[in-house]
């Protein structure tokens, strides 16, 4: 379970993962990119839930977070070569 008090931490983690993905692409490491993209999707789902209108006053169970089916994308990841 997490609350929006941790939103800045999740946003920093999102930023760090985006940097790791860029570094992995530049180094030609598709496995590294894939693993970090999976982590990024999980973090973005948590951020989206915390920023959205969730029940229980902004708390969300991080284990149950899934990427949203619709709505605006936070960041679009280009395909790995």
VENTAUR-V41331 format. One record per helix or strand of 2 or more residues. SS is the DSSP state (A for helix, B for strand). FROM is the first residue (numbers start at 1). LEN is the number of residues. If there is no record, write none. Layout:
# VENTAUR-V41331
SS,FROM,LEN ; SS,FROM,LEN
This chain:
# VENTAUR-V41331
A,4,23 ; A,30,22 ; A,55,4 ; A,62,3
